[in-house]
Amino acid sequence: MANEDEINPVEKAMLDTKIVSNALARAVRKALIFHKQTGNPIYTMRDDKVVKIEAEDIKIFDLDEE
């Protein structure tokens, strides 16, 4: 088994759940902004049903970065 010094930086970052969660949140936020700006709806699941959210109804969340 490789010791911690032998893990490359990408592998090390992927093991840090905070880094991964922040990256995913930024990616989702960026996609939501893109959809809102281009007028494209998004789809989500609510109560086990697919729901369409029109671009003007998309809410952009703030990032809680430290």
Secondary structure, 3 states (H helix, E strand, C coil): CCCHHHCCHHHHHHCCHHHHHHHHHHHHHHHHHHHHHHCCCEEEEECCEEEEECHHHCCCCCCCCC
